[in-house]
Amino acid sequence: MKIEVWSDVMCPLCYIGKTNLETALNQFEHKDQVEIVYRPFQLFPNAPSNTGKDYYAWTAEIHGGGMSADYVKEANKSVVKMAKEIGLDYHLDTLIPTNTSDALRVAVYAQEQGKAGKWLARVYKAYLTDSLDVGDHETLAELAEEIGLHAAEVLDLLSSDKYKDTVEKEREYGSKLGVSGTPFYIINAKYAVSGVKPSSEFLDVLEQVWREEHPLQMLGDSESNVCGADGVCKI
């Protein structure tokens, strides 16, 4: 089973979704046969960095449409509560908002190294809990080193244009598939799940897909020597 996870570092719901999916996978009987591929879907490619604005004002600005900072703060209370219920501690008041292009470029590199899951877990925590600047190259390199990537290689790619086209093209490709927000999950290039789901619902989805992809093969005559639900036994 292949699960493609479309996400952005700036998305508070993506960290919750990642955590819930992993909880479900830990309970899934066929976990060792599941491949997870993380794909970048940058929500706001033109979002500014280093504005000095707080998360609420910055978010209201990039969304436009007259949205106020107070509205963003109120709307995020349920997100913070949802995160807390699964052990994630969000500090949006001190979060440093930034453009996520560089963090997503590192995610592409991490995917190639087989460490995308670890990278996203660390950078989500850095952004949403630790109030670190994930738009800063040195910070990103230090975080990468923490999960076993090479800091020097990360700094080299960040000082270049490497993977910029990849991040842009992945967004275009995702949009063509129907991705319009994050998190978004595509299973076996056939089934789609949009938005955060509780771990129990994720587990139900995994089991449903597995059953549909691996139907029982009946051996012999299924109509004889059985007692049916109608009370009739066929010999």
PyRosetta script that sets phi, psi and omega in degrees:
from pyrosetta import init, pose_from_sequence

init()
pose = pose_from_sequence("MKIEVWSDVMCPLCYIGKTNLETALNQFEHKDQVEIVYRPFQLFPNAPSNTGKDYYAWTAEIHGGGMSADYVKEANKSVVKMAKEIGLDYHLDTLIPTNTSDALRVAVYAQEQGKAGKWLARVYKAYLTDSLDVGDHETLAELAEEIGLHAAEVLDLLSSDKYKDTVEKEREYGSKLGVSGTPFYIINAKYAVSGVKPSSEFLDVLEQVWREEHPLQMLGDSESNVCGADGVCKI")
pose.set_psi(1, 133.4)
pose.set_omega(1, 179.7)
pose.set_phi(2, -116.7)
pose.set_psi(2, 126.0)
pose.set_omega(2, 178.8)
pose.set_phi(3, -115.6)
pose.set_psi(3, 119.2)
pose.set_omega(3, 175.5)
pose.set_phi(4, -98.7)
pose.set_psi(4, 123.6)
pose.set_omega(4, -177.0)
pose.set_phi(5, -109.8)
pose.set_psi(5, 115.1)
pose.set_omega(5, 178.3)
pose.set_phi(6, -96.0)
pose.set_psi(6, 124.9)
pose.set_omega(6, -174.6)
pose.set_phi(7, -155.7)
pose.set_psi(7, 167.9)
pose.set_omega(7, 175.5)
pose.set_phi(8, -134.0)
pose.set_psi(8, 145.4)
pose.set_omega(8, -178.6)
pose.set_phi(9, -61.6)
pose.set_psi(9, -32.1)
pose.set_omega(9, -176.3)
pose.set_phi(10, -76.8)
pose.set_psi(10, -4.8)
pose.set_omega(10, -173.9)
pose.set_phi(11, -90.1)
pose.set_psi(11, 108.9)
pose.set_omega(11, 179.6)
pose.set_phi(12, -61.9)
pose.set_psi(12, -30.1)
pose.set_omega(12, -179.3)
pose.set_phi(13, -73.4)
pose.set_psi(13, -24.3)
pose.set_omega(13, -179.3)
pose.set_phi(14, -66.8)
pose.set_psi(14, -37.8)
pose.set_omega(14, 178.2)
pose.set_phi(15, -66.0)
pose.set_psi(15, -40.3)
pose.set_omega(15, 176.9)
pose.set_phi(16, -64.3)
pose.set_psi(16, -45.7)
pose.set_omega(16, 179.7)
pose.set_phi(17, -61.8)
pose.set_psi(17, -41.4)
pose.set_omega(17, 178.9)
pose.set_phi(18, -62.0)
pose.set_psi(18, -43.6)
pose.set_omega(18, -179.5)
pose.set_phi(19, -64.3)
pose.set_psi(19, -43.7)
pose.set_omega(19, 179.9)
pose.set_phi(20, -66.8)
pose.set_psi(20, -38.9)
pose.set_omega(20, 178.3)
pose.set_phi(21, -63.7)
pose.set_psi(21, -42.4)
pose.set_omega(21, 180.0)
pose.set_phi(22, -66.4)
pose.set_psi(22, -35.7)
pose.set_omega(22, 175.7)
pose.set_phi(23, -62.9)
pose.set_psi(23, -42.6)
pose.set_omega(23, 178.2)
pose.set_phi(24, -64.3)
pose.set_psi(24, -42.6)
pose.set_omega(24, -179.4)
pose.set_phi(25, -62.2)
pose.set_psi(25, -35.5)
pose.set_omega(25, 179.1)
pose.set_phi(26, -65.3)
pose.set_psi(26, -19.5)
pose.set_omega(26, 178.8)
pose.set_phi(27, -102.6)
pose.set_psi(27, -2.3)
pose.set_omega(27, -175.3)
pose.set_phi(28, -87.0)
pose.set_psi(28, 126.5)
pose.set_omega(28, -174.7)
pose.set_phi(29, -59.1)
pose.set_psi(29, -30.1)
pose.set_omega(29, -175.1)
pose.set_phi(30, -107.7)
pose.set_psi(30, 31.7)
pose.set_omega(30, -176.5)
pose.set_phi(31, -53.4)
pose.set_psi(31, -39.1)
pose.set_omega(31, -175.9)
pose.set_phi(32, -69.6)
pose.set_psi(32, -6.9)
pose.set_omega(32, 178.6)
pose.set_phi(33, -109.8)
pose.set_psi(33, 18.2)
pose.set_omega(33, 179.3)
pose.set_phi(34, -108.9)
pose.set_psi(34, 128.4)
pose.set_omega(34, 174.8)
pose.set_phi(35, -108.5)
pose.set_psi(35, 129.3)
pose.set_omega(35, 177.6)
pose.set_phi(36, -110.2)
pose.set_psi(36, 127.2)
pose.set_omega(36, 176.8)
pose.set_phi(37, -117.2)
pose.set_psi(37, 121.9)
pose.set_omega(37, 179.6)
pose.set_phi(38, -94.1)
pose.set_psi(38, 128.3)
pose.set_omega(38, -177.2)
pose.set_phi(39, -123.1)
pose.set_psi(39, 134.6)
pose.set_omega(39, -178.1)
pose.set_phi(40, -76.4)
pose.set_psi(40, 135.7)
pose.set_omega(40, 172.2)
pose.set_phi(41, -135.6)
pose.set_psi(41, 90.4)
pose.set_omega(41, -176.2)
pose.set_phi(42, -72.3)
pose.set_psi(42, 118.4)
pose.set_omega(42, -174.3)
pose.set_phi(43, -68.3)
pose.set_psi(43, -41.8)
pose.set_omega(43, -177.5)
pose.set_phi(44, -132.9)
pose.set_psi(44, 83.4)
pose.set_omega(44, -177.5)
pose.set_phi(45, -57.3)
pose.set_psi(45, -27.4)
pose.set_omega(45, -177.4)
pose.set_phi(46, -99.0)
pose.set_psi(46, 13.4)
pose.set_omega(46, 179.6)
pose.set_phi(47, -62.0)
pose.set_psi(47, 138.1)
pose.set_omega(47, -178.4)
pose.set_phi(48, -78.9)
pose.set_psi(48, 160.2)
pose.set_omega(48, 175.1)
pose.set_phi(49, -119.1)
pose.set_psi(49, 161.9)
pose.set_omega(49, 172.7)
pose.set_phi(50, 52.4)
pose.set_psi(50, 46.2)
pose.set_omega(50, -179.3)
pose.set_phi(51, -88.5)
pose.set_psi(51, -21.1)
pose.set_omega(51, -175.5)
pose.set_phi(52, 82.2)
pose.set_psi(52, -1.6)
pose.set_omega(52, 179.9)
pose.set_phi(53, -84.8)
pose.set_psi(53, 154.4)
pose.set_omega(53, 176.7)
pose.set_phi(54, -78.5)
pose.set_psi(54, 171.4)
pose.set_omega(54, -174.2)
pose.set_phi(55, -58.5)
pose.set_psi(55, -40.9)
pose.set_omega(55, -174.6)
pose.set_phi(56, -69.8)
pose.set_psi(56, -44.7)
pose.set_omega(56, 178.9)
pose.set_phi(57, -67.2)
pose.set_psi(57, -40.5)
pose.set_omega(57, -179.5)
pose.set_phi(58, -64.5)
pose.set_psi(58, -44.5)
pose.set_omega(58, -179.6)
pose.set_phi(59, -64.7)
pose.set_psi(59, -41.4)
pose.set_omega(59, 177.9)
pose.set_phi(60, -62.0)
pose.set_psi(60, -37.6)
pose.set_omega(60, -178.9)
pose.set_phi(61, -67.2)
pose.set_psi(61, -46.4)
pose.set_omega(61, -175.8)
pose.set_phi(62, -72.4)
pose.set_psi(62, -25.1)
pose.set_omega(62, 177.2)
pose.set_phi(63, -79.0)
pose.set_psi(63, -32.1)
pose.set_omega(63, 179.6)
pose.set_phi(64, 68.1)
pose.set_psi(64, -162.2)
pose.set_omega(64, 176.6)
pose.set_phi(65, 70.0)
pose.set_psi(65, 22.0)
pose.set_omega(65, 177.7)
pose.set_phi(66, 77.6)
pose.set_psi(66, 11.9)
pose.set_omega(66, 178.6)
pose.set_phi(67, -66.2)
pose.set_psi(67, 136.9)
pose.set_omega(67, -178.4)
pose.set_phi(68, -99.2)
pose.set_psi(68, 158.3)
pose.set_omega(68, 177.3)
pose.set_phi(69, -63.0)
pose.set_psi(69, -36.8)
pose.set_omega(69, 179.2)
pose.set_phi(70, -64.0)
pose.set_psi(70, -38.2)
pose.set_omega(70, 178.5)
pose.set_phi(71, -63.8)
pose.set_psi(71, -43.8)
pose.set_omega(71, 179.8)
pose.set_phi(72, -61.8)
pose.set_psi(72, -42.5)
pose.set_omega(72, -179.1)
pose.set_phi(73, -63.3)
pose.set_psi(73, -44.1)
pose.set_omega(73, -179.5)
pose.set_phi(74, -66.4)
pose.set_psi(74, -41.5)
pose.set_omega(74, -177.9)
pose.set_phi(75, -65.4)
pose.set_psi(75, -29.0)
pose.set_omega(75, -177.0)
pose.set_phi(76, -84.6)
pose.set_psi(76, -7.1)
pose.set_omega(76, 179.6)
pose.set_phi(77, -61.6)
pose.set_psi(77, -39.3)
pose.set_omega(77, 179.7)
pose.set_phi(78, -69.2)
pose.set_psi(78, -31.4)
pose.set_omega(78, 178.4)
pose.set_phi(79, -68.5)
pose.set_psi(79, -44.7)
pose.set_omega(79, 178.4)
pose.set_phi(80, -61.2)
pose.set_psi(80, -40.6)
pose.set_omega(80, 178.5)
pose.set_phi(81, -64.7)
pose.set_psi(81, -43.8)
pose.set_omega(81, 179.3)
pose.set_phi(82, -61.2)
pose.set_psi(82, -41.2)
pose.set_omega(82, 178.9)
pose.set_phi(83, -64.1)
pose.set_psi(83, -43.7)
pose.set_omega(83, -178.0)
pose.set_phi(84, -61.9)
pose.set_psi(84, -33.7)
pose.set_omega(84, -178.3)
pose.set_phi(85, -65.5)
pose.set_psi(85, -20.6)
pose.set_omega(85, 178.5)
pose.set_phi(86, -113.8)
pose.set_psi(86, 16.8)
pose.set_omega(86, 173.5)
pose.set_phi(87, 90.6)
pose.set_psi(87, 13.0)
pose.set_omega(87, 178.0)
pose.set_phi(88, -102.3)
pose.set_psi(88, 133.1)
pose.set_omega(88, -175.0)
pose.set_phi(89, -110.8)
pose.set_psi(89, 98.8)
pose.set_omega(89, -177.4)
pose.set_phi(90, -86.8)
pose.set_psi(90, 138.1)
pose.set_omega(90, 176.2)
pose.set_phi(91, -123.8)
pose.set_psi(91, 74.3)
pose.set_omega(91, -176.1)
pose.set_phi(92, -70.4)
pose.set_psi(92, -25.7)
pose.set_omega(92, -179.1)
pose.set_phi(93, -64.0)
pose.set_psi(93, -30.2)
pose.set_omega(93, -177.8)
pose.set_phi(94, -111.5)
pose.set_psi(94, 4.8)
pose.set_omega(94, 179.3)
pose.set_phi(95, -60.0)
pose.set_psi(95, 141.8)
pose.set_omega(95, 178.3)
pose.set_phi(96, -100.9)
pose.set_psi(96, 101.3)
pose.set_omega(96, -176.5)
pose.set_phi(97, -71.0)
pose.set_psi(97, 143.1)
pose.set_omega(97, -177.8)
pose.set_phi(98, -160.0)
pose.set_psi(98, 165.4)
pose.set_omega(98, 171.2)
pose.set_phi(99, -69.6)
pose.set_psi(99, 137.9)
pose.set_omega(99, -172.8)
pose.set_phi(100, -100.4)
pose.set_psi(100, 10.2)
pose.set_omega(100, -177.3)
pose.set_phi(101, -56.3)
pose.set_psi(101, -45.9)
pose.set_omega(101, -177.6)
pose.set_phi(102, -67.3)
pose.set_psi(102, -40.9)
pose.set_omega(102, 178.3)
pose.set_phi(103, -63.5)
pose.set_psi(103, -34.2)
pose.set_omega(103, 178.7)
pose.set_phi(104, -75.5)
pose.set_psi(104, -30.9)
pose.set_omega(104, 174.9)
pose.set_phi(105, -64.3)
pose.set_psi(105, -39.2)
pose.set_omega(105, 176.3)
pose.set_phi(106, -66.0)
pose.set_psi(106, -34.3)
pose.set_omega(106, 178.1)
pose.set_phi(107, -62.3)
pose.set_psi(107, -38.7)
pose.set_omega(107, 177.5)
pose.set_phi(108, -64.2)
pose.set_psi(108, -44.8)
pose.set_omega(108, 177.2)
pose.set_phi(109, -61.4)
pose.set_psi(109, -44.0)
pose.set_omega(109, -180.0)
pose.set_phi(110, -63.4)
pose.set_psi(110, -36.3)
pose.set_omega(110, 177.5)
pose.set_phi(111, -61.5)
pose.set_psi(111, -41.0)
pose.set_omega(111, 179.2)
pose.set_phi(112, -64.6)
pose.set_psi(112, -28.9)
pose.set_omega(112, -179.0)
pose.set_phi(113, -92.1)
pose.set_psi(113, 2.6)
pose.set_omega(113, -179.9)
pose.set_phi(114, 74.4)
pose.set_psi(114, 24.0)
pose.set_omega(114, -176.6)
pose.set_phi(115, -128.4)
pose.set_psi(115, 23.4)
pose.set_omega(115, -177.1)
pose.set_phi(116, -63.4)
pose.set_psi(116, -40.0)
pose.set_omega(116, 179.6)
pose.set_phi(117, -61.4)
pose.set_psi(117, -44.5)
pose.set_omega(117, 179.0)
pose.set_phi(118, -66.2)
pose.set_psi(118, -39.7)
pose.set_omega(118, -179.6)
pose.set_phi(119, -63.2)
pose.set_psi(119, -48.3)
pose.set_omega(119, -178.0)
pose.set_phi(120, -63.8)
pose.set_psi(120, -39.4)
pose.set_omega(120, 177.6)
pose.set_phi(121, -59.6)
pose.set_psi(121, -42.0)
pose.set_omega(121, -177.5)
pose.set_phi(122, -72.4)
pose.set_psi(122, -41.6)
pose.set_omega(122, -176.4)
pose.set_phi(123, -74.9)
pose.set_psi(123, -31.5)
pose.set_omega(123, 172.7)
pose.set_phi(124, -60.6)
pose.set_psi(124, -47.3)
pose.set_omega(124, -179.3)
pose.set_phi(125, -63.0)
pose.set_psi(125, -41.2)
pose.set_omega(125, 179.4)
pose.set_phi(126, -60.3)
pose.set_psi(126, -41.3)
pose.set_omega(126, -175.8)
pose.set_phi(127, -78.3)
pose.set_psi(127, -49.1)
pose.set_omega(127, -169.9)
pose.set_phi(128, -91.1)
pose.set_psi(128, -23.4)
pose.set_omega(128, -177.1)
pose.set_phi(129, -114.0)
pose.set_psi(129, -45.9)
pose.set_omega(129, -173.2)
pose.set_phi(130, -87.2)
pose.set_psi(130, -7.7)
pose.set_omega(130, 179.7)
pose.set_phi(131, 56.2)
pose.set_psi(131, 43.5)
pose.set_omega(131, 175.9)
pose.set_phi(132, -95.0)
pose.set_psi(132, 156.2)
pose.set_omega(132, -179.6)
pose.set_phi(133, -86.7)
pose.set_psi(133, 98.6)
pose.set_omega(133, -177.5)
pose.set_phi(134, -84.5)
pose.set_psi(134, 13.4)
pose.set_omega(134, 170.3)
pose.set_phi(135, -101.0)
pose.set_psi(135, -6.9)
pose.set_omega(135, -179.4)
pose.set_phi(136, -87.6)
pose.set_psi(136, 127.9)
pose.set_omega(136, -175.3)
pose.set_phi(137, -63.3)
pose.set_psi(137, -42.8)
pose.set_omega(137, 179.8)
pose.set_phi(138, -62.9)
pose.set_psi(138, -40.3)
pose.set_omega(138, 178.6)
pose.set_phi(139, -63.2)
pose.set_psi(139, -44.7)
pose.set_omega(139, 179.6)
pose.set_phi(140, -62.6)
pose.set_psi(140, -39.3)
pose.set_omega(140, 179.1)
pose.set_phi(141, -65.1)
pose.set_psi(141, -41.0)
pose.set_omega(141, 178.6)
pose.set_phi(142, -64.4)
pose.set_psi(142, -42.3)
pose.set_omega(142, 178.6)
pose.set_phi(143, -64.4)
pose.set_psi(143, -40.1)
pose.set_omega(143, 179.4)
pose.set_phi(144, -62.9)
pose.set_psi(144, -40.9)
pose.set_omega(144, 179.9)
pose.set_phi(145, -64.2)
pose.set_psi(145, -34.0)
pose.set_omega(145, 179.9)
pose.set_phi(146, -60.3)
pose.set_psi(146, -30.5)
pose.set_omega(146, -176.8)
pose.set_phi(147, -103.1)
pose.set_psi(147, 11.8)
pose.set_omega(147, 173.5)
pose.set_phi(148, 98.0)
pose.set_psi(148, 8.9)
pose.set_omega(148, 173.8)
pose.set_phi(149, -89.9)
pose.set_psi(149, 166.2)
pose.set_omega(149, -178.3)
pose.set_phi(150, -90.5)
pose.set_psi(150, 116.5)
pose.set_omega(150, -177.5)
pose.set_phi(151, -58.0)
pose.set_psi(151, -40.9)
pose.set_omega(151, -178.2)
pose.set_phi(152, -63.1)
pose.set_psi(152, -40.6)
pose.set_omega(152, 179.1)
pose.set_phi(153, -67.1)
pose.set_psi(153, -36.7)
pose.set_omega(153, 178.0)
pose.set_phi(154, -65.9)
pose.set_psi(154, -43.0)
pose.set_omega(154, 178.1)
pose.set_phi(155, -63.9)
pose.set_psi(155, -37.3)
pose.set_omega(155, 178.7)
pose.set_phi(156, -63.9)
pose.set_psi(156, -44.4)
pose.set_omega(156, -178.5)
pose.set_phi(157, -70.0)
pose.set_psi(157, -34.7)
pose.set_omega(157, -179.7)
pose.set_phi(158, -71.1)
pose.set_psi(158, -25.1)
pose.set_omega(158, 178.6)
pose.set_phi(159, -83.3)
pose.set_psi(159, -3.2)
pose.set_omega(159, 178.6)
pose.set_phi(160, -116.2)
pose.set_psi(160, -170.7)
pose.set_omega(160, 176.5)
pose.set_phi(161, -98.9)
pose.set_psi(161, 11.4)
pose.set_omega(161, -175.2)
pose.set_phi(162, -57.9)
pose.set_psi(162, 133.5)
pose.set_omega(162, 177.8)
pose.set_phi(163, 72.8)
pose.set_psi(163, -0.5)
pose.set_omega(163, 177.0)
pose.set_phi(164, -62.7)
pose.set_psi(164, -45.0)
pose.set_omega(164, 178.2)
pose.set_phi(165, -63.2)
pose.set_psi(165, -36.3)
pose.set_omega(165, -179.4)
pose.set_phi(166, -62.0)
pose.set_psi(166, -46.3)
pose.set_omega(166, 179.9)
pose.set_phi(167, -61.6)
pose.set_psi(167, -41.5)
pose.set_omega(167, -179.6)
pose.set_phi(168, -67.5)
pose.set_psi(168, -44.5)
pose.set_omega(168, -177.8)
pose.set_phi(169, -69.4)
pose.set_psi(169, -33.7)
pose.set_omega(169, 177.4)
pose.set_phi(170, -64.0)
pose.set_psi(170, -38.3)
pose.set_omega(170, 177.7)
pose.set_phi(171, -64.5)
pose.set_psi(171, -43.6)
pose.set_omega(171, 179.0)
pose.set_phi(172, -62.7)
pose.set_psi(172, -43.3)
pose.set_omega(172, -179.8)
pose.set_phi(173, -64.8)
pose.set_psi(173, -44.1)
pose.set_omega(173, 178.3)
pose.set_phi(174, -60.4)
pose.set_psi(174, -41.5)
pose.set_omega(174, 179.6)
pose.set_phi(175, -61.4)
pose.set_psi(175, -39.4)
pose.set_omega(175, 178.8)
pose.set_phi(176, -65.0)
pose.set_psi(176, -31.0)
pose.set_omega(176, 179.5)
pose.set_phi(177, -78.2)
pose.set_psi(177, -15.9)
pose.set_omega(177, -179.3)
pose.set_phi(178, 113.8)
pose.set_psi(178, 5.7)
pose.set_omega(178, 177.5)
pose.set_phi(179, -76.4)
pose.set_psi(179, 123.6)
pose.set_omega(179, 178.9)
pose.set_phi(180, -126.1)
pose.set_psi(180, -8.3)
pose.set_omega(180, 179.2)
pose.set_phi(181, -159.4)
pose.set_psi(181, 172.1)
pose.set_omega(181, -177.6)
pose.set_phi(182, -126.0)
pose.set_psi(182, 152.2)
pose.set_omega(182, -1.4)
pose.set_phi(183, -77.8)
pose.set_psi(183, 156.1)
pose.set_omega(183, 179.0)
pose.set_phi(184, -142.2)
pose.set_psi(184, 136.0)
pose.set_omega(184, -174.3)
pose.set_phi(185, -125.3)
pose.set_psi(185, 133.2)
pose.set_omega(185, 174.4)
pose.set_phi(186, -120.4)
pose.set_psi(186, 124.3)
pose.set_omega(186, -176.1)
pose.set_phi(187, -110.7)
pose.set_psi(187, 123.1)
pose.set_omega(187, 178.7)
pose.set_phi(188, 54.4)
pose.set_psi(188, 32.4)
pose.set_omega(188, 178.2)
pose.set_phi(189, 54.4)
pose.set_psi(189, 25.2)
pose.set_omega(189, -173.1)
pose.set_phi(190, -137.4)
pose.set_psi(190, -37.8)
pose.set_omega(190, -176.2)
pose.set_phi(191, -111.8)
pose.set_psi(191, 139.6)
pose.set_omega(191, -179.5)
pose.set_phi(192, -122.3)
pose.set_psi(192, 140.9)
pose.set_omega(192, 175.0)
pose.set_phi(193, -130.4)
pose.set_psi(193, 126.8)
pose.set_omega(193, -178.4)
pose.set_phi(194, -112.7)
pose.set_psi(194, 133.3)
pose.set_omega(194, 175.4)
pose.set_phi(195, 86.2)
pose.set_psi(195, 173.2)
pose.set_omega(195, -179.7)
pose.set_phi(196, -72.2)
pose.set_psi(196, 135.9)
pose.set_omega(196, 174.0)
pose.set_phi(197, -126.0)
pose.set_psi(197, 146.6)
pose.set_omega(197, 173.1)
pose.set_phi(198, -59.5)
pose.set_psi(198, 155.1)
pose.set_omega(198, -178.5)
pose.set_phi(199, -58.1)
pose.set_psi(199, -34.1)
pose.set_omega(199, 179.7)
pose.set_phi(200, -64.1)
pose.set_psi(200, -37.7)
pose.set_omega(200, 178.3)
pose.set_phi(201, -71.3)
pose.set_psi(201, -38.2)
pose.set_omega(201, 175.5)
pose.set_phi(202, -59.5)
pose.set_psi(202, -43.3)
pose.set_omega(202, -179.5)
pose.set_phi(203, -62.6)
pose.set_psi(203, -42.2)
pose.set_omega(203, 177.4)
pose.set_phi(204, -59.7)
pose.set_psi(204, -41.9)
pose.set_omega(204, 179.7)
pose.set_phi(205, -64.1)
pose.set_psi(205, -45.8)
pose.set_omega(205, -179.8)
pose.set_phi(206, -59.8)
pose.set_psi(206, -43.9)
pose.set_omega(206, -178.3)
pose.set_phi(207, -69.1)
pose.set_psi(207, -37.7)
pose.set_omega(207, 178.8)
pose.set_phi(208, -64.4)
pose.set_psi(208, -46.4)
pose.set_omega(208, 179.4)
pose.set_phi(209, -62.6)
pose.set_psi(209, -41.9)
pose.set_omega(209, -179.6)
pose.set_phi(210, -61.0)
pose.set_psi(210, -43.7)
pose.set_omega(210, 179.6)
pose.set_phi(211, -63.6)
pose.set_psi(211, -40.8)
pose.set_omega(211, -178.7)
pose.set_phi(212, -70.5)
pose.set_psi(212, -33.4)
pose.set_omega(212, -179.5)
pose.set_phi(213, -84.0)
pose.set_psi(213, -18.9)
pose.set_omega(213, -178.9)
pose.set_phi(214, -130.8)
pose.set_psi(214, 66.6)
pose.set_omega(214, -179.1)
pose.set_phi(215, -66.7)
pose.set_psi(215, 152.6)
pose.set_omega(215, 177.1)
pose.set_phi(216, -65.8)
pose.set_psi(216, 138.2)
pose.set_omega(216, 176.4)
pose.set_phi(217, -101.0)
pose.set_psi(217, 113.3)
pose.set_omega(217, -178.1)
pose.set_phi(218, -74.9)
pose.set_psi(218, 129.3)
pose.set_omega(218, 178.4)
pose.set_phi(219, -107.1)
pose.set_psi(219, 133.7)
pose.set_omega(219, 178.7)
pose.set_phi(220, 78.0)
pose.set_psi(220, -165.6)
pose.set_omega(220, -177.5)
pose.set_phi(221, -86.0)
pose.set_psi(221, 116.9)
pose.set_omega(221, -177.6)
pose.set_phi(222, -86.4)
pose.set_psi(222, -3.7)
pose.set_omega(222, -174.3)
pose.set_phi(223, -100.3)
pose.set_psi(223, -8.5)
pose.set_omega(223, -175.6)
pose.set_phi(224, -114.2)
pose.set_psi(224, 156.4)
pose.set_omega(224, 178.2)
pose.set_phi(225, 59.1)
pose.set_psi(225, 39.1)
pose.set_omega(225, 177.6)
pose.set_phi(226, -135.2)
pose.set_psi(226, 152.2)
pose.set_omega(226, 172.2)
pose.set_phi(227, -105.1)
pose.set_psi(227, 123.7)
pose.set_omega(227, -176.1)
pose.set_phi(228, -87.0)
pose.set_psi(228, 170.8)
pose.set_omega(228, 179.7)
pose.set_phi(229, -65.6)
pose.set_psi(229, -17.8)
pose.set_omega(229, 178.6)
pose.set_phi(230, -83.5)
pose.set_psi(230, 1.3)
pose.set_omega(230, 177.9)
pose.set_phi(231, 88.2)
pose.set_psi(231, 0.2)
pose.set_omega(231, -179.0)
pose.set_phi(232, -97.3)
pose.set_psi(232, 128.7)
pose.set_omega(232, 177.4)
pose.set_phi(233, -99.4)
pose.set_psi(233, 128.5)
pose.set_omega(233, -179.1)
pose.set_phi(234, -105.2)
pose.set_psi(234, 124.6)
pose.set_omega(234, -179.7)
pose.set_phi(235, -112.1)
pose.dump_pdb("model.pdb")
